[in-house]
Amino acid sequence: MSCWRRFYWRRNAWRVCCGLPKLCKEHNIPFEKVKIVAIEAAPSVIPFFPKQSIEYTTEVLEKMNIELITGIKILECTPKKVVIDPNCDIPTRTLIWSCGVKGNTIVHHWSLPIERGKIAVDSYLRVKNMKNVFSLGDCSLFMKDEKNALAPTAQVALQQAPVCAKNIIASIQVNP
């Protein structure tokens, strides 16, 4: 019986890969028998970041012997395989699914304007067509131009928070 272990996930490869040698040692799994495949539906890893960051990240993953598959969605996962194309099954015994750039669907029940599955906001982080309702983070769609939205990441939410707070204060001061 093979000790082959395959790990599949979309992002957060750093946490898994950096701790993997220690984890393998703790569980008596030969690290050289581990195969790691990162599957990303977007055309590249970290697609919302500058090209230089994408290239650096890709190089680091390759140096860590991580097989990178981009531009393909996972269609199905079973206990024994991951299907990435109707004609491509990848056998697996272990799957780590680390995706999640989708806002919580509970917002769809709040009678707010939804675009691309997220709450549409204007340049002040106000919910579109609403005066004193604000939204930020991965449940919000903030368009940086006609075609592209800000990435639904923690980094963006952390930057939005103080801006949103100032906008809320300004709206209160203007309309007491």
Buried (B, 14 or more C-beta within 10 A) or exposed (E): EEEBBBBBBBBEBEEBBEEBEEEBEEEEBEBEEBBBBBBBBBEBBBEBBEEEEBEEBBEBBEEBEBBBBBEEEBEEBEEEBBBBEEEEBBEBEEBBEBEEBEBEEEBBEEEBEBEEEBBBBBEEBBBBEBEEBBBBBBBBBBBEEEEEBBBBBEEBBEEBEEEBEEBBEEBEEEEE
